Amino acid sequence: MVRVTNWLQRQRRHKRFVAQATWFRLGRKNLYKQVRLALVKQWQHAYESRRLKKRDFRRLWIERLSAVVREKGWKYSVFVNTMYNKDVKLDRKVLSNIAVAFPVVFDKMYDEIMK
């Protein structure tokens, strides 16, 4: 009677994990237990960073808009409030891109909104 092991599946799983840890240092790149722990931590950071990225971009768009609106003598919050009261359905990303790429168009939009 031959003892049945899970050798092949285990070897494939270990190789797959170790292949993902190629750029890690010391034992974290070739010792399976350390590799697995390092990868779990890496995935946690990646998950968190995907959410932080959205927050950072929104902050960037608001800063850009705020700078452009401040040049015209108004506050960002007043501009956004007026925009929503007049039912302008453009989000911060689009407004920021227009303000940076097409300042003349943004000036016309701003004048229409702040009338």
C-alpha positions, 0 to 999 in steps of 0.5 A, a space after each residue: 500500500 502506497 501512502 497518498 500525499 498531496 505533494 503535487 498540489 502543494 508544490 504548485 501552490 508553493 511555487 505560485 506563491 513564491 513566484 509572486 514574492 520574487 522582489 521581496 528580500 531575504 527569507 520573504 522571497 523563498 521561505 514559503 511561510 514567510 512568503 505567505 505572510 508577506 503576500 497577505 500583508 501586501 494584499 492588505 496594503 493593496 486593498 487599502 491603497 485602492 480605496 485611498 487612491 479614490 480619496 486622494 484624487 477627489 482631494 486633488 480635484 477639489 484643490 484644483 477647483 478651489 484654486 481656480 474659483 479663488 482666483 475669481 474671488 469666490 469660495 469653493 463651497 459657495 461655487 459648489 452650492 450654487 452649482 447644485 442649486 442651479 441643477 448643474 450635474 457635473 462632478 468634481 473630476 469633470 469640472 477640474 479637467 475642464 478648468 485645467 484643460 479648457 480655462 476659457 470654457 470653464 470661465 464661461 461656465 463659471 459666469 453662467 453658474 454664478 449669475 
